[in-house]
Structure formats: structure tokens, C-alpha cells
Amino acid sequence: MIDFGKEFATLVRFGLVGLANTGLSVGLMFLLDLTGWPVAVYTTIAYGAGIICSFLLNRWFTFREGKDRQATRMLRFVVTTLALLGFVQVIQYFCIDVLRTGKPWGIAIAMAFYTGMGFIVNRIWVFNKTRTST
């Protein structure tokens, strides 16, 4: 049976980690935008830094996982994150270049997708304590 109170607490912790990752990523994006690099390049770099921070904080703080199956979890996390990053790039392109929403809106819409799907996939597949197989 699902303990909704526990799941809500996990969601709140995920949100706090997300705020930290978002602050890191947005700060890097802002700085790297000043270089004149393409959006796809500097958002990928910023997400990369966020990925490392996110895995460590989500493993330790959000989902309270120990060191068991760390390599498997890291592989799943990287696969999940790279897939989501691919979707983010498509969403950003569509919003910024096709719909002409502007960079801030395109990036924000993509981040919202990344955050929502990230919680779902990480909760079900990456950090699922009941999962016994690798």
C-alpha cells in the first residue's frame, strides 16, 4: 500500500534538490550565455553540472539510499537524465525557434518537463527500494 504522507515528504525533498539544481543550472546558463555559445551547448554543460549534483543529493537526501547498488543506480540515473536532456533540447528548440517564445520561456518550459518526468522516473526506476533486480 502506498504511504501518501511518505511519498509527499519524498516529493518535497525532491523539490528542494530541484531548487538547488535549478539554481546551479540557471546560474551556469546565465554565465555561459554571456560567452555567445549556442543555447544547446551551454544548456548541456549546465545540465551536466546539475546531473552530478542531482544524483548525489537525490541518492543521499531525497530517496535516502545507501551505497548499495550504487553503480546500477548511477547507470539508470545517467540513462534517465540523458533521455530527459534529449527531450529538453527538442522542447527548447520547438519553443524558442518554432514558437518564438524567447529563451527564458523555452528554457523554463523544458525545465518544468524535466523536473516532472525526472521525479516520476527516478522514483519508479532509479531509486526504487523494492526493486531487487539489477
Secondary structure, 3 states (H helix, E strand, C coil): CCCHHHHHHHHHHHHHHHHHHHHHHHHHHHHHHCCCCCHHHHHHHHHHHHHHHHHHHHHHHHCCCCCCCHHHHHHHHHHHHHHHHHHHHHHHHHHHHHCCCCHHHHHHHHHHHHHHHHHHHHHHHHCCCCCCCC
